Amino acid sequence: MARTNFQELLEAGVHFGHLKRKWNPKMAPYIFMEKNGIHIIDLHKTVAKIDEAADAIHQIAKSGKRILFVATKKQAKDMVAEKVKNLNMPYVTERWPGGMLTNFATIRKAIKKMDSIDKMHKDGTIETLSKRERLQITRQRAKLEKNLGSIADLTRLPSALFIVDIMKEHIALAEARKLNIPTFAIVDTNSDPSGVDYVIPANDDATKSIEKILDIMCKAVSEGLAERKQDKTKDKDENEKTENEKPAKKKSAQTEKVSSSAESNTND
């Protein structure tokens, strides 16, 4: 199903690539032309790639799996945090914690540390500490919050990554590749798309371009989550209907048995 159109991408400036001298030859299949020393991305191919990526990310969300959004560049970080938060999906918009995926056990320890500090606040244990100790713990909690952010509730590795600017987020991409985690990414003309599973050839610097693509992806995720919820409700209703039918069938069987018994006695 088509999720966007050529004109919308054109108006958002999705077609503007980087200077020709900065290009990566592996992006050649997605480049339409060069104008004033700047590569112009073929938006017809971008439309097709967006639809392909949106359909795939929709299915991942529908299956109940988690998608980690990664965008630490200033043009995208606040936007990603705001939009992805509404989907209840994890995101990294500050510095990528090295080993976030490949050394997930260590990251989980940091998350547990943050949880233990929260528990101290909740049960009042922190009040038994000295003022200096409380200050140290509060600062430690703030640092963990900044570095971990919304991944604090990530109990297992994500099933996919959506990345804005693979050159900036090359460590995240490398870790995902090492663990065979599917990747979706906005890829500009200066990048190597070969390591990305779902390439979206587009301007990864302009805010409007990033926002346009992000909106489409978030909508696909939202629809997938809604369908999952609908399917679960349908299954629940069907199970309840089945359970309600059981006593009726049992009663019917008992009535039939009594009738047969009475008929047998009459014949005798």
N, C-alpha and C positions, 0 to 999 in steps of 0.2 A: 504494500500500500504506500502511495506517495505521501510523504510527510512534509515536504517543502517544495519550493519552486525556484526556478532560475532567477526571476525578477527580485525575489526577496533576498537572495544571496548577493545579487548585484548591488542592491541598495545598501546592504550591510558592509560592502567592501571586502567580501570574502575572497574575491578574485585577485587581490593585490599580493604578489609574492615579494621576495627580496630582490636586491640588486643582482644583476646577472653574474657579477664576479663572485658572489657569495653562494651561488647555487650548488646543489648536490646533483650530479648527473643521474642519480637513481630516481630523481623526481621528474625526469624528462617525460614519462608517459602522461603526466598530469598537467604539463605546461602547454598552454594554447599558443602563446606568442611572447615576444619581447617588445616592450614599449618604453621609450625614453630610458633605456638601461635597466628597466625593471621587468621581471618575469610576470606574466599574467596567467593565472591558473584557469584551466578549462572547467568552467562551472557546470557544464553538462555532466562531466565525470564526477564532480563534487556532489551533485544532486543524487546520482546513483549510489555513490559511496555512503552518503548520509543515510539514505533509505536502507541500505544493506546493514549498516551499523545499528541503526535504530531498531530494526526488526530483531537483530541478534540480542541486543541489550534488553529489549522488551521480554524476550523469552527467558533470559537469565533472571530478571526480576520476577516474572510469573512463576518460576520454579522455586522462589523463596530464597534464592542465593544473594549474597552481599556483593555490592560493587563499590570499590574504593575509588574515589575521585581525587586526582592529584593535580594541584595548580598552585604553585608558590610565587609566580610572577605577579607583580603589583596590579597589572591590568585585569587579572582574573581572580585573585585570591578572595576578595570580599564577595564578589558575585557568586563564585562557586560555593562558598560557605553558606550564603543566604539561600540559594536555590536548593542545594543538596540537603541542607538541614530539614527542609520541609518534606523530604522523601524518607527521612530517618535512615539515610545511608551514610557510611563513614567517609571522611574526607581529610586530606592533608593540605593545608594552605600556608603553613609555616615551613621551616626547614625540614626536609625529608630525613627522618631518623635512619642513619645508616644501619642496614641489617633489619629494617622494618619487616621485610618478608623472609629473607634468608636466615635471619636469626630471631625468628618470631618469639621463641621461648623467652629470650632476654627482654623483649618488649613487653611480654605478658607479665614479667616480674615487676617492671616499672609501673604497669597498670595496677597490679596488686598493691604496690607500695602506695600509690595514690588513693586506692580504695581504703587502705588501712588508716591513712591520715584522715580521710572523710569519716571513718568510723570513730576515730578519737574525738573528733568534733561533735559527732552525734551523741556519743555516750558520756561526754564530759571529761574523758580521760586527759585531754589536752590541758585542762585547767589545773591539773596536778603538777604540771611541769613549770619550770622557771620561765620568766619572761623571755630570757635569751633563747631558751630551747623552743618556746612557742614561735618566736620570730623566725628561727632557722627552719622549723617545720613548715611554717606558712610560706616562706620563700621557696622551699623545696617543692611544695604542692603547686605553687604558681608556675614554676619552671616546668614541671611535669605536664601541667595543663596546657601550657603553650606548645610544648613539643609533641604531645600526644593528641590533644584536642579531642575530636569526635571518635578517634579510634579506640578510646578507652573502653567502649562496650563491644569491641571486636574480639570475640572469644575464639575465633579460628581464622585461618587465612582467607582473604577475600576470594571470590570465584572469578573476578575480573577487575581490571583497572581501566579507568578512563583518564587519559592524560592530556593536559593542555601544554604544548611545547615540549617535544621529546628531547630537544637539545638541552634544555634547562633541567629536565627531569630524567636525564640519562641513567642515573643510578636506580631510580624506581623502575624504569623500563628493563634494565639489565637484570634486576632481581626477579622481576616477573617472568622474564624469559627463562631464567635459570630454573624456575620452579614450574614452568609450563602453564603459567596463569595467563589466560587470554587478555589481550590488550586492545583498547580502543584509543585512538589518539588523533588530535588535530595536528596535522603535519604540514609545515611550510616548505617552501622551495629550497631552503638551505639545509634541510634535514635528510637523513637516510631512513626511508620508510620500510626497509627490508625486515626490521625487527618487530614490526607492528602487525598484529593480526587483522585489525579493521582500521585501515588508513582512511582518514578524512582529509583530503588535500585542501588546505585553506589557510588564510591569513591568521597566524596565531599571535599577532601583536595588537591588532585593532580591537578595542573593547566591543564594538558592535558586532564584529565578526565572531568573536568568541561567544558572546551572549546569544547570538542567533543559533549557533550550533548547539550550545549548552541547553537552550530552551527545548530544542527538538529532542535531544537525548533524555532530558529530565521528563518530558511529556511521555516518551516511550516507556520509561521506567515506571512512571505513575500509572499508566494504563496497565502495565504488566502486574503491578501490585494490586490494582483494583480487580483485575480478572482473577487473580489468585484468591482474593477475599471472597469474591462472588462464587467461585468454584467450591471453596470450603463451606460456605453457607449452604450451597445446594446439596453438598454431600451430607452435611449435618441434618438438613431437612429430610433427606431420603432415608438416613439411618433412623431418625425418629419415627418416620412413617412405618418403616419395617418393624421397629420395636413395638409400635402401637398395634400393628396387624397381628403380631404373634399371639397375644391373649385372645383376640377375636377368633383366630384359627383354632386355638386350643379349646376355646369354649364350644366352637362349632363341632369339633371332633368329639368332645365329651357328650354333647347333645345327641350326636349321631349314634354314639355308642349306647347311650341310655335308650334311645328309640329302638335300636336293634335288639337290645336286651328285652325290652318290653314286648316287642313283636314276637320274639322267640318264646317268651313265657305264655303269650296268648295262644300261640300255635300248639304249645304243649297241653 
